[in-house]
């Protein structure tokens, strides 16, 4: 069975600094997708970034980028120039196999200090 | 706003009550999901509907009963719940039930069982 592990329950970063959130996963599939979702205090989960496993190039969305290490089954999220609005729960998610349902990690709560 | 609306936002119910959670999307999606979010646990996928047909039921107790009358609406009928069922219930939709599709989430219903 596929699993997603986020080993950092909470992280803190100074405004304008860079922070990296960790995620590892376990799967026997060769073709899959990985996602980072953000859940602000308002609770509505939104997609931050997506990575396709067959692409070696790391995905980038403005200040958000990933470090995808397929062999190590690692998928970390880097947030550059952190802003107060980045404070939220961040969930790493995996989707693969015949059904393709999203499997989430426990989340990392990110605080941004002014 | 992600285009997925859940009502009510908050619900308190007794263990003998019957209530329903509602989810609505007008994004043209044909897959809808119920997730349970408890503190310090990964999001748990409960049910998946694809083209109004239930395609997955992750060993959810029968006191939770989903209904998908059409591709835009999804309900979760609740009866004789237990206090441990208190959680945030999230609805999501996607264009199709496949692994590369972004899921759009509602704001959730905070359920408290007393």
gemmi code that builds the backbone of each chain (N, CA, C; Angstrom):
import gemmi

chains = {
    "A": [
        ("UNK", (0.841, -1.192, 0.000), (0.000, 0.000, 0.000), (0.877, 1.242, 0.000)),
        ("UNK", (0.347, 2.272, -0.651), (1.104, 3.514, -0.690), (0.942, 4.290, 0.606)),
        ("UNK", (2.028, 4.915, 1.041), (1.989, 5.757, 2.235), (2.736, 7.052, 1.969)),
        ("UNK", (2.343, 8.075, 2.675), (3.000, 9.376, 2.585), (3.364, 9.813, 3.996)),
        ("UNK", (4.609, 10.219, 4.199), (5.084, 10.586, 5.530), (5.621, 12.007, 5.540)),
        ("UNK", (5.086, 12.804, 6.434), (5.616, 14.140, 6.675), (6.137, 14.137, 8.102)),
        ("UNK", (7.435, 14.236, 8.245), (8.060, 14.044, 9.553), (8.111, 15.298, 10.402)),
        ("UNK", (7.689, 16.421, 9.845), (7.754, 17.693, 10.578), (6.335, 18.153, 10.906)),
        ("UNK", (5.866, 17.947, 12.126), (4.514, 18.396, 12.463), (4.378, 19.920, 12.392)),
        ("UNK", (5.444, 20.627, 12.777), (5.403, 22.087, 12.754), (6.742, 22.642, 12.283)),
        ("UNK", (6.667, 23.746, 11.554), (7.867, 24.457, 11.118), (7.607, 25.954, 11.271)),
        ("UNK", (8.704, 26.691, 11.406), (8.589, 28.133, 11.537), (9.638, 28.789, 10.651)),
        ("UNK", (9.297, 29.916, 10.061), (10.232, 30.629, 9.188), (10.046, 32.129, 9.382)),
        ("UNK", (11.132, 32.847, 9.233), (11.077, 34.300, 9.309), (10.606, 34.837, 7.956)),
        ("UNK", (9.807, 35.871, 8.015), (9.336, 36.503, 6.782), (10.528, 36.831, 5.883)),
        ("UNK", (10.372, 36.566, 4.585), (11.382, 36.807, 3.544), (12.464, 35.723, 3.486)),
        ("UNK", (12.454, 34.809, 4.453), (13.435, 33.723, 4.427), (12.888, 32.533, 3.641)),
        ("UNK", (13.729, 31.507, 3.540), (13.369, 30.291, 2.805), (13.165, 29.135, 3.769)),
        ("UNK", (12.189, 28.310, 3.474), (11.921, 27.148, 4.323), (11.666, 25.934, 3.427)),
        ("UNK", (12.052, 24.768, 3.921), (11.847, 23.519, 3.185), (11.039, 22.546, 4.025)),
        ("UNK", (9.959, 22.055, 3.449), (9.103, 21.076, 4.114), (9.382, 19.701, 3.511)),
        ("UNK", (9.521, 18.708, 4.368), (9.919, 17.370, 3.917), (8.714, 16.460, 3.683)),
        ("UNK", (8.898, 15.542, 2.747), (7.879, 14.532, 2.472), (8.563, 13.319, 1.870)),
        ("UNK", (8.241, 12.152, 2.387), (8.689, 10.915, 1.761), (7.464, 10.051, 1.510)),
        ("UNK", (7.594, 9.141, 0.582), (6.455, 8.299, 0.229), (6.946, 6.908, -0.101)),
        ("UNK", (6.029, 5.995, -0.106), (6.380, 4.622, -0.427), (5.388, 4.096, -1.459)),
        ("UNK", (5.899, 3.543, -2.539), (5.045, 2.995, -3.572), (5.829, 1.996, -4.406)),
        ("UNK", (5.114, 1.070, -5.016), (5.730, 0.139, -5.954), (5.385, 0.509, -7.393)),
        ("UNK", (4.572, 1.576, -7.535), (4.195, 2.042, -8.864), (5.364, 2.801, -9.509)),
        ("UNK", (5.407, 2.770, -10.815), (6.437, 3.522, -11.527), (5.887, 4.833, -12.071)),
        ("UNK", (4.582, 4.894, -12.220), (3.944, 6.077, -12.778), (2.976, 6.661, -11.756)),
        ("UNK", (3.229, 7.870, -11.325), (2.394, 8.470, -10.294), (2.603, 9.973, -10.289)),
        ("UNK", (1.796, 10.655, -9.495), (1.909, 12.088, -9.344), (2.043, 12.433, -7.861)),
        ("UNK", (2.715, 13.524, -7.605), (2.872, 14.024, -6.245), (2.392, 15.470, -6.201)),
        ("UNK", (1.808, 15.825, -5.071), (1.220, 17.145, -4.930), (1.581, 17.746, -3.569)),
        ("UNK", (1.605, 19.056, -3.520), (1.586, 19.777, -2.253), (0.325, 20.627, -2.236)),
        ("UNK", (-0.450, 20.435, -1.161), (-1.654, 21.227, -0.951), (-1.450, 22.115, 0.266)),
        ("UNK", (-2.097, 23.272, 0.231), (-2.036, 24.231, 1.331), (-3.434, 24.392, 1.909)),
        ("UNK", (-3.525, 24.349, 3.234), (-4.808, 24.553, 3.906), (-4.667, 25.705, 4.888)),
        ("UNK", (-5.079, 26.912, 4.486), (-4.996, 28.080, 5.385), (-6.003, 27.929, 6.522)),
        ("UNK", (-5.946, 28.820, 7.495), (-6.906, 28.751, 8.602), (-8.368, 28.767, 8.158)),
        ("UNK", (-8.654, 29.318, 7.001), (-10.029, 29.317, 6.478), (-10.469, 27.922, 6.066)),
        ("UNK", (-9.530, 26.972, 6.033), (-9.748, 25.547, 5.824), (-9.868, 25.076, 4.380)),
        ("UNK", (-10.029, 25.969, 3.412), (-10.191, 25.483, 2.054), (-8.841, 25.071, 1.491)),
        ("UNK", (-8.712, 23.817, 1.155), (-7.466, 23.241, 0.654), (-7.270, 23.662, -0.802)),
        ("UNK", (-6.072, 24.130, -1.109), (-5.796, 24.514, -2.488), (-4.478, 23.884, -2.938)),
        ("UNK", (-4.387, 23.609, -4.218), (-3.180, 23.003, -4.770), (-2.071, 24.045, -4.879)),
        ("UNK", (-0.890, 23.684, -4.431), (0.271, 24.573, -4.517), (1.121, 24.211, -5.728)),
        ("UNK", (1.426, 22.914, -5.848), (2.334, 22.497, -6.904), (2.160, 21.006, -7.164)),
        ("UNK", (2.474, 20.586, -8.378), (2.290, 19.194, -8.791), (3.538, 18.713, -9.536)),
        ("UNK", (3.894, 17.452, -9.295), (5.071, 16.858, -9.949), (4.687, 15.525, -10.567)),
        ("UNK", (5.063, 15.331, -11.807), (4.829, 14.048, -12.467), (6.072, 13.197, -12.303)),
        ("UNK", (5.905, 11.961, -11.889), (7.041, 11.121, -11.530), (7.977, 10.846, -12.702)),
        ("UNK", (7.446, 10.841, -13.915), (8.304, 10.506, -15.049), (9.110, 11.704, -15.525)),
        ("UNK", (8.847, 12.865, -14.946), (9.615, 14.070, -15.306), (10.745, 14.261, -14.311)),
        ("UNK", (11.948, 14.371, -14.799), (13.087, 14.559, -13.917), (13.216, 16.000, -13.449)),
        ("UNK", (12.714, 16.911, -14.254), (12.828, 18.324, -13.897), (11.892, 18.653, -12.745)),
        ("UNK", (12.426, 19.346, -11.755), (11.619, 19.729, -10.599), (10.603, 20.806, -10.971)),
        ("UNK", (9.382, 20.640, -10.468), (8.324, 21.619, -10.739), (8.584, 22.912, -9.970)),
        ("UNK", (8.164, 24.015, -10.574), (8.316, 25.340, -9.953), (7.068, 26.163, -10.224)),
        ("UNK", (6.589, 26.837, -9.180), (5.460, 27.757, -9.297), (5.790, 29.006, -8.500)),
        ("UNK", (6.331, 30.000, -9.191), (6.690, 31.268, -8.542), (7.649, 31.012, -7.369)),
        ("UNK", (7.238, 31.300, -6.146), (8.128, 31.152, -4.997), (8.184, 29.718, -4.477)),
        ("UNK", (7.388, 28.842, -5.057), (7.326, 27.461, -4.600), (8.054, 26.548, -5.585)),
        ("UNK", (8.882, 25.683, -5.061), (9.560, 24.711, -5.906), (9.702, 23.410, -5.124)),
        ("UNK", (9.922, 22.338, -5.867), (10.086, 21.045, -5.205), (11.456, 20.482, -5.513)),
        ("UNK", (11.891, 19.593, -4.623), (13.088, 18.796, -4.846), (12.623, 17.344, -4.882)),
        ("UNK", (12.476, 16.824, -6.077), (11.950, 15.488, -6.284), (13.107, 14.525, -6.500)),
        ("UNK", (13.251, 13.594, -5.590), (14.292, 12.573, -5.657), (13.588, 11.224, -5.770)),
        ("UNK", (13.416, 10.747, -7.001), (12.599, 9.560, -7.216), (13.189, 8.319, -6.571)),
        ("UNK", (14.486, 8.148, -6.685), (15.119, 6.958, -6.124), (14.967, 6.921, -4.608)),
        ("UNK", (15.064, 8.063, -4.001), (14.946, 8.164, -2.548), (13.493, 8.289, -2.107)),
        ("UNK", (12.579, 8.432, -3.045), (11.151, 8.620, -2.773), (10.951, 9.792, -1.826)),
        ("UNK", (11.549, 10.886, -2.236), (11.495, 12.102, -1.447), (10.937, 13.231, -2.301)),
        ("UNK", (10.128, 14.082, -1.681), (9.445, 15.150, -2.424), (9.287, 16.343, -1.494)),
        ("UNK", (10.313, 17.171, -1.396), (10.260, 18.296, -0.473), (9.798, 19.569, -1.172)),
        ("UNK", (9.204, 20.449, -0.397), (8.691, 21.724, -0.903), (9.542, 22.848, -0.351)),
        ("UNK", (10.037, 23.695, -1.238), (10.795, 24.859, -0.821), (9.987, 26.117, -1.090)),
        ("UNK", (9.854, 26.925, -0.043), (9.151, 28.203, -0.167), (10.187, 29.302, -0.003)),
        ("UNK", (10.369, 30.080, -1.036), (11.334, 31.176, -1.007), (10.636, 32.485, -0.679)),
        ("UNK", (11.397, 33.423, -0.074), (10.836, 34.740, 0.226), (9.489, 34.600, 0.925)),
        ("UNK", (9.488, 33.876, 2.039), (8.239, 33.555, 2.742), (7.441, 34.798, 3.091)),
        ("UNK", (6.131, 34.675, 2.945), (5.221, 35.768, 3.254), (4.255, 35.350, 4.355)),
        ("UNK", (3.690, 36.343, 5.022), (2.767, 36.040, 6.126), (1.609, 35.174, 5.652)),
        ("UNK", (1.201, 35.380, 4.408), (0.095, 34.599, 3.862), (0.434, 33.153, 3.573)),
        ("UNK", (1.703, 32.800, 3.724), (2.097, 31.398, 3.517), (1.803, 30.552, 4.752)),
        ("UNK", (1.473, 31.188, 5.856), (1.184, 30.441, 7.084), (-0.050, 29.570, 6.865)),
        ("UNK", (0.107, 28.270, 7.072), (-0.973, 27.319, 6.789), (-0.497, 25.918, 7.135)),
        ("UNK", (-1.410, 24.957, 6.989), (-1.029, 23.546, 7.003), (-0.677, 23.161, 5.576)),
        ("UNK", (0.415, 22.441, 5.428), (0.823, 21.966, 4.111), (0.774, 20.446, 4.094)),
        ("UNK", (0.087, 19.931, 3.085), (-0.072, 18.491, 2.966), (0.604, 17.998, 1.690)),
        ("UNK", (1.384, 16.959, 1.858), (1.966, 16.263, 0.737), (0.994, 15.159, 0.340)),
        ("UNK", (0.819, 14.927, -0.953), (-0.137, 13.915, -1.396), (0.409, 13.141, -2.579)),
        ("UNK", (-0.009, 11.904, -2.667), (0.419, 10.982, -3.723), (-0.813, 10.489, -4.467)),
        ("UNK", (-0.663, 10.318, -5.770), (-1.734, 9.742, -6.565), (-1.126, 8.801, -7.598)),
        ("UNK", (-1.554, 7.557, -7.577), (-1.021, 6.609, -8.533), (-1.856, 5.347, -8.568)),
        ("UNK", (-1.472, 4.391, -9.398), (-2.227, 3.154, -9.479), (-3.469, 3.299, -10.326)),
        ("UNK", (-4.264, 2.237, -10.344), (-5.426, 2.197, -11.242), (-6.508, 3.191, -10.843)),
        ("UNK", (-6.698, 3.422, -9.549), (-7.750, 4.332, -9.104), (-7.275, 5.775, -9.107)),
        ("UNK", (-6.043, 5.992, -8.739), (-5.511, 7.344, -8.742), (-6.017, 8.220, -7.631)),
        ("UNK", (-6.520, 7.649, -6.549), (-7.014, 8.479, -5.455), (-5.857, 9.125, -4.702)),
        ("UNK", (-6.122, 10.309, -4.175), (-5.105, 11.041, -3.422), (-4.892, 10.425, -2.051)),
        ("UNK", (-3.642, 10.206, -1.697), (-3.263, 9.745, -0.360), (-2.433, 10.844, 0.267)),
        ("UNK", (-2.856, 11.290, 1.446), (-2.238, 12.450, 2.081), (-1.329, 12.057, 3.239)),
        ("UNK", (-0.343, 12.912, 3.504), (0.427, 12.828, 4.738), (-0.328, 13.533, 5.857)),
        ("UNK", (0.278, 13.548, 7.049), (-0.376, 14.142, 8.215), (-0.328, 15.667, 8.208)),
        ("UNK", (0.522, 16.221, 7.390), (0.589, 17.665, 7.301), (1.686, 18.274, 8.142)),
        ("UNK", (2.115, 19.465, 7.721), (3.089, 20.269, 8.465), (2.495, 21.658, 8.651)),
        ("UNK", (2.450, 22.096, 9.891), (1.922, 23.428, 10.169), (3.057, 24.441, 10.063)),
        ("UNK", (2.944, 25.352, 9.127), (3.968, 26.367, 8.910), (3.544, 27.698, 9.506)),
        ("UNK", (4.403, 28.240, 10.350), (4.198, 29.578, 10.903), (5.210, 30.522, 10.275)),
        ("UNK", (4.786, 31.730, 9.983), (5.670, 32.736, 9.408), (5.755, 33.905, 10.384)),
        ("UNK", (6.969, 34.209, 10.825), (7.175, 35.271, 11.817), (7.502, 36.585, 11.129)),
        ("UNK", (6.839, 37.674, 11.524), (7.118, 38.972, 10.895), (8.458, 39.548, 11.347)),
    ],
    "B": [
        ("UNK", (-12.174, 31.021, -3.172), (-13.223, 30.043, -3.491), (-12.744, 29.064, -4.557)),
        ("UNK", (-12.945, 27.782, -4.296), (-12.486, 26.770, -5.243), (-13.592, 26.288, -6.146)),
        ("UNK", (-14.838, 26.690, -5.908), (-15.956, 26.203, -6.699), (-16.655, 25.020, -6.076)),
        ("UNK", (-16.197, 24.577, -4.919), (-16.852, 23.477, -4.207), (-17.413, 24.039, -2.900)),
        ("UNK", (-18.715, 23.886, -2.712), (-19.397, 24.472, -1.559), (-19.951, 23.378, -0.662)),
        ("UNK", (-19.664, 23.508, 0.634), (-20.175, 22.541, 1.596), (-21.075, 23.241, 2.603)),
        ("UNK", (-22.165, 22.580, 2.954), (-23.049, 23.067, 4.006), (-23.501, 21.906, 4.875)),
        ("UNK", (-23.710, 22.158, 6.177), (-23.373, 23.388, 6.877), (-21.876, 23.492, 7.145)),
        ("UNK", (-21.407, 24.639, 7.606), (-20.003, 24.787, 7.963), (-19.712, 24.159, 9.319)),
        ("UNK", (-20.688, 24.220, 10.195), (-20.546, 23.632, 11.527), (-21.809, 22.836, 11.843)),
        ("UNK", (-21.614, 21.717, 12.546), (-22.757, 20.891, 12.922), (-22.458, 20.216, 14.252)),
        ("UNK", (-23.401, 20.366, 15.169), (-23.324, 19.651, 16.441), (-24.528, 18.722, 16.494)),
        ("UNK", (-24.277, 17.461, 16.735), (-25.388, 16.514, 16.786), (-25.210, 15.497, 17.894)),
        ("UNK", (-26.334, 15.032, 18.388), (-26.320, 13.994, 19.398), (-26.157, 12.638, 18.746)),
        ("UNK", (-25.826, 11.666, 19.542), (-25.538, 10.335, 19.010), (-26.769, 9.646, 18.424)),
        ("UNK", (-27.947, 10.128, 18.778), (-29.156, 9.499, 18.241), (-29.755, 10.277, 17.068)),
        ("UNK", (-29.125, 11.400, 16.723), (-29.667, 12.238, 15.650), (-29.378, 11.666, 14.270)),
        ("UNK", (-30.131, 12.176, 13.293), (-29.839, 11.929, 11.887), (-29.654, 13.283, 11.218)),
        ("UNK", (-28.543, 13.431, 10.519), (-28.263, 14.676, 9.817), (-27.598, 14.344, 8.486)),
        ("UNK", (-27.512, 15.356, 7.627), (-26.851, 15.168, 6.335), (-25.914, 16.319, 6.039)),
        ("UNK", (-24.773, 15.992, 5.464), (-23.841, 16.991, 4.952), (-24.038, 17.087, 3.448)),
        ("UNK", (-23.921, 18.319, 2.956), (-24.141, 18.539, 1.527), (-22.904, 19.128, 0.879)),
        ("UNK", (-22.656, 18.691, -0.339), (-21.543, 19.219, -1.127), (-22.044, 19.505, -2.530)),
        ("UNK", (-21.620, 20.627, -3.081), (-22.094, 21.033, -4.399), (-20.923, 21.592, -5.205)),
        ("UNK", (-20.834, 21.185, -6.457), (-19.821, 21.767, -7.335), (-20.424, 22.011, -8.713)),
        ("UNK", (-20.032, 23.126, -9.301), (-20.496, 23.476, -10.641), (-19.291, 23.741, -11.528)),
        ("UNK", (-18.306, 22.835, -11.383), (-17.071, 22.942, -12.157), (-17.079, 22.008, -13.350)),
        ("UNK", (-18.155, 21.253, -13.495), (-18.214, 20.283, -14.584), (-17.442, 19.015, -14.292)),
        ("UNK", (-17.089, 18.814, -13.019), (-16.344, 17.620, -12.637), (-17.257, 16.405, -12.577)),
        ("UNK", (-16.676, 15.220, -12.805), (-17.504, 14.019, -12.704), (-17.018, 13.051, -11.646)),
        ("UNK", (-16.083, 13.464, -10.814), (-15.657, 12.648, -9.676), (-15.769, 13.472, -8.407)),
        ("UNK", (-16.332, 12.868, -7.362), (-16.490, 13.568, -6.086), (-16.063, 12.659, -4.947)),
        ("UNK", (-15.586, 13.278, -3.867), (-14.944, 12.532, -2.784), (-15.403, 13.058, -1.422)),
        ("UNK", (-15.444, 12.166, -0.450), (-15.564, 12.562, 0.955), (-14.286, 12.164, 1.678)),
        ("UNK", (-13.720, 13.129, 2.425), (-12.557, 12.875, 3.267), (-12.915, 13.225, 4.709)),
        ("UNK", (-12.272, 12.509, 5.638), (-12.388, 12.839, 7.053), (-11.032, 13.360, 7.516)),
        ("UNK", (-11.036, 14.519, 8.162), (-9.794, 15.097, 8.669), (-9.871, 15.196, 10.186)),
        ("UNK", (-9.086, 14.357, 10.865), (-9.010, 14.383, 12.325), (-7.668, 14.967, 12.724)),
        ("UNK", (-7.602, 15.479, 13.936), (-6.372, 16.095, 14.423), (-5.229, 15.076, 14.433)),
        ("UNK", (-4.087, 15.503, 13.916), (-2.847, 14.721, 13.959), (-2.946, 13.393, 13.222)),
        ("UNK", (-3.843, 13.292, 12.272), (-3.957, 12.093, 11.438), (-4.005, 12.519, 9.982)),
        ("UNK", (-3.568, 11.644, 9.075), (-3.684, 11.980, 7.653), (-5.148, 12.087, 7.247)),
        ("UNK", (-5.395, 12.842, 6.203), (-6.749, 12.860, 5.657), (-7.126, 11.444, 5.244)),
        ("UNK", (-8.314, 11.029, 5.659), (-8.762, 9.689, 5.346), (-9.807, 9.745, 4.243)),
        ("UNK", (-9.515, 9.062, 3.143), (-10.493, 8.986, 2.061), (-11.613, 8.045, 2.488)),
        ("UNK", (-12.844, 8.550, 2.406), (-13.991, 7.742, 2.822), (-14.693, 7.117, 1.617)),
        ("UNK", (-15.105, 7.960, 0.691), (-15.871, 7.492, -0.461), (-15.418, 8.225, -1.722)),
        ("UNK", (-15.531, 7.513, -2.844), (-15.268, 8.109, -4.143), (-16.448, 7.808, -5.055)),
        ("UNK", (-16.935, 8.836, -5.719), (-17.967, 8.672, -6.738), (-17.402, 9.128, -8.068)),
        ("UNK", (-17.561, 8.298, -9.080), (-17.149, 8.665, -10.428), (-18.354, 8.468, -11.334)),
        ("UNK", (-18.726, 9.519, -12.039), (-19.905, 9.476, -12.906), (-21.122, 8.962, -12.140)),
        ("UNK", (-21.268, 9.489, -10.902), (-22.400, 9.209, -10.019), (-22.453, 7.777, -9.516)),
        ("UNK", (-21.411, 7.024, -9.753), (-21.371, 5.641, -9.268), (-20.281, 5.538, -8.211)),
        ("UNK", (-20.628, 4.888, -7.075), (-19.630, 4.749, -6.022), (-18.565, 3.765, -6.473)),
        ("UNK", (-17.336, 4.215, -6.510), (-16.255, 3.351, -6.966), (-15.331, 2.927, -5.840)),
        ("UNK", (-15.497, 3.570, -4.683), (-14.644, 3.194, -3.563), (-15.334, 3.499, -2.246)),
        ("UNK", (-15.176, 2.560, -1.319), (-15.676, 2.720, 0.034), (-14.596, 2.151, 0.928)),
        ("UNK", (-13.875, 3.047, 1.597), (-12.712, 2.620, 2.366), (-13.085, 2.110, 3.750)),
        ("UNK", (-13.835, 1.050, 3.803), (-14.179, 0.400, 5.070), (-14.790, 1.383, 6.058)),
        ("UNK", (-15.677, 2.197, 5.550), (-16.322, 3.191, 6.397), (-17.524, 2.551, 7.080)),
        ("UNK", (-17.718, 2.817, 8.391), (-18.876, 2.234, 9.091), (-20.194, 2.629, 8.442)),
        ("UNK", (-21.174, 1.757, 8.578), (-22.461, 1.973, 7.899), (-23.242, 3.154, 8.467)),
        ("UNK", (-22.812, 3.705, 9.584), (-23.482, 4.893, 10.111), (-23.214, 6.121, 9.231)),
        ("UNK", (-22.277, 5.977, 8.284), (-22.048, 6.992, 7.251), (-22.593, 6.452, 5.935)),
        ("UNK", (-23.490, 7.188, 5.330), (-24.118, 6.720, 4.099), (-24.045, 7.812, 3.042)),
        ("UNK", (-23.258, 7.605, 1.980), (-23.152, 8.640, 0.954), (-24.270, 8.508, -0.076)),
        ("UNK", (-24.513, 9.630, -0.742), (-25.484, 9.646, -1.832), (-25.026, 10.641, -2.878)),
        ("UNK", (-25.075, 10.241, -4.128), (-24.664, 11.128, -5.225), (-25.782, 11.148, -6.258)),
        ("UNK", (-26.766, 12.041, -6.102), (-27.923, 12.044, -7.003), (-27.604, 12.506, -8.418)),
        ("UNK", (-26.575, 13.315, -8.558), (-26.129, 13.767, -9.886), (-24.674, 14.195, -9.768)),
        ("UNK", (-24.078, 14.538, -10.863), (-22.632, 14.806, -10.867), (-22.257, 16.080, -10.121)),
        ("UNK", (-23.249, 16.909, -9.787), (-22.939, 18.181, -9.117), (-23.138, 18.130, -7.615)),
        ("UNK", (-23.796, 17.102, -7.118), (-24.152, 17.057, -5.706), (-23.714, 15.756, -5.054)),
        ("UNK", (-23.270, 15.901, -3.821), (-22.858, 14.744, -3.027), (-23.316, 14.980, -1.602)),
        ("UNK", (-23.905, 13.945, -1.013), (-24.379, 14.034, 0.360), (-23.673, 12.978, 1.209)),
        ("UNK", (-23.604, 13.279, 2.501), (-23.164, 12.282, 3.469), (-24.191, 12.252, 4.576)),
        ("UNK", (-24.963, 11.160, 4.616), (-26.016, 11.008, 5.617), (-25.423, 10.364, 6.864)),
        ("UNK", (-25.749, 10.960, 7.998), (-25.165, 10.542, 9.264), (-26.258, 10.059, 10.209)),
        ("UNK", (-26.029, 8.937, 10.886), (-26.987, 8.485, 11.901), (-26.284, 7.644, 12.945)),
        ("UNK", (-26.725, 7.825, 14.165), (-26.160, 7.125, 15.333), (-24.645, 7.188, 15.355)),
        ("UNK", (-24.122, 8.404, 15.244), (-22.674, 8.582, 15.259), (-22.111, 8.455, 16.669)),
        ("UNK", (-20.795, 8.304, 16.722), (-20.073, 8.192, 17.978), (-19.225, 9.451, 18.193)),
        ("UNK", (-18.856, 9.744, 19.423), (-18.014, 10.930, 19.661), (-16.715, 10.919, 18.843)),
        ("UNK", (-16.155, 9.743, 18.588), (-14.903, 9.675, 17.812), (-15.102, 10.028, 16.338)),
        ("UNK", (-16.344, 10.194, 15.922), (-16.625, 10.629, 14.556), (-16.506, 12.148, 14.420)),
        ("UNK", (-16.330, 12.831, 15.527), (-16.139, 14.284, 15.475), (-14.873, 14.584, 14.685)),
        ("UNK", (-15.000, 15.430, 13.674), (-13.877, 15.722, 12.774), (-14.307, 16.784, 11.775)),
        ("UNK", (-13.374, 17.160, 10.920), (-13.690, 18.026, 9.781), (-13.928, 17.120, 8.578)),
        ("UNK", (-15.074, 17.248, 7.950), (-15.404, 16.432, 6.789), (-15.269, 17.298, 5.542)),
        ("UNK", (-14.372, 16.853, 4.675), (-14.068, 17.601, 3.468), (-14.612, 16.903, 2.241)),
        ("UNK", (-15.224, 17.691, 1.387), (-15.672, 17.203, 0.092), (-14.701, 17.724, -0.967)),
        ("UNK", (-14.466, 16.935, -1.988), (-13.599, 17.370, -3.087), (-14.184, 16.875, -4.403)),
        ("UNK", (-13.781, 17.525, -5.474), (-14.183, 17.065, -6.797), (-13.001, 17.183, -7.740)),
        ("UNK", (-13.037, 16.405, -8.794), (-12.013, 16.484, -9.827), (-12.648, 16.153, -11.161)),
        ("UNK", (-11.916, 16.497, -12.229), (-12.466, 16.313, -13.563), (-12.749, 14.844, -13.837)),
        ("UNK", (-11.897, 13.995, -13.305), (-12.134, 12.559, -13.431), (-11.336, 11.867, -12.341)),
        ("UNK", (-11.686, 10.663, -12.087), (-10.997, 9.917, -11.039), (-9.724, 9.314, -11.611)),
        ("UNK", (-8.729, 10.145, -11.803), (-7.448, 9.633, -12.305), (-6.324, 10.413, -11.649)),
        ("UNK", (-5.139, 9.895, -11.748), (-4.080, 10.322, -10.849), (-3.470, 11.677, -11.162)),
        ("UNK", (-3.666, 12.191, -12.352), (-3.004, 13.461, -12.624), (-3.950, 14.640, -12.505)),
        ("UNK", (-5.101, 14.397, -11.950), (-6.116, 15.447, -11.919), (-6.117, 16.155, -10.578)),
        ("UNK", (-6.075, 17.461, -10.642), (-6.131, 18.258, -9.421), (-7.502, 18.108, -8.779)),
        ("UNK", (-7.503, 17.953, -7.468), (-8.750, 17.907, -6.709), (-9.030, 19.293, -6.136)),
        ("UNK", (-10.279, 19.695, -6.199), (-10.718, 20.966, -5.632), (-11.538, 20.652, -4.381)),
        ("UNK", (-11.215, 21.329, -3.297), (-11.830, 21.022, -2.012), (-12.809, 22.100, -1.580)),
        ("UNK", (-13.818, 21.675, -0.840), (-14.701, 22.600, -0.157), (-14.073, 23.039, 1.155)),
        ("UNK", (-14.771, 23.932, 1.866), (-14.233, 24.450, 3.120), (-14.457, 23.508, 4.286)),
        ("UNK", (-15.242, 22.484, 4.079), (-15.419, 21.488, 5.111), (-16.587, 21.760, 6.042)),
        ("UNK", (-17.039, 20.715, 6.688), (-18.044, 20.803, 7.758), (-17.391, 20.314, 9.033)),
        ("UNK", (-17.351, 21.193, 10.033), (-16.811, 20.806, 11.345), (-17.923, 20.122, 12.114)),
        ("UNK", (-17.781, 18.822, 12.293), (-18.807, 18.017, 12.964), (-18.384, 17.701, 14.390)),
        ("UNK", (-19.296, 17.958, 15.319), (-19.078, 17.593, 16.717), (-20.212, 16.688, 17.152)),
        ("UNK", (-19.862, 15.506, 17.626), (-20.864, 14.556, 18.103), (-20.829, 14.556, 19.624)),
        ("UNK", (-21.985, 14.846, 20.220), (-22.026, 14.942, 21.690), (-22.886, 13.833, 22.274)),
    ],
}
model = gemmi.Model(1)
for chain_id, residues in chains.items():
    chain = gemmi.Chain(chain_id)
    for i, (resn, *xyz) in enumerate(residues, 1):
        res = gemmi.Residue()
        res.name, res.seqid = resn, gemmi.SeqId(i, " ")
        for name, pos in zip(("N", "CA", "C"), xyz):
            atom = gemmi.Atom()
            atom.name, atom.element = name, gemmi.Element(name[0])
            atom.pos, atom.b_iso = gemmi.Position(*pos), 0.0
            res.add_atom(atom)
        chain.add_residue(res)
    model.add_chain(chain)
structure = gemmi.Structure()
structure.add_model(model)
structure.setup_entities()
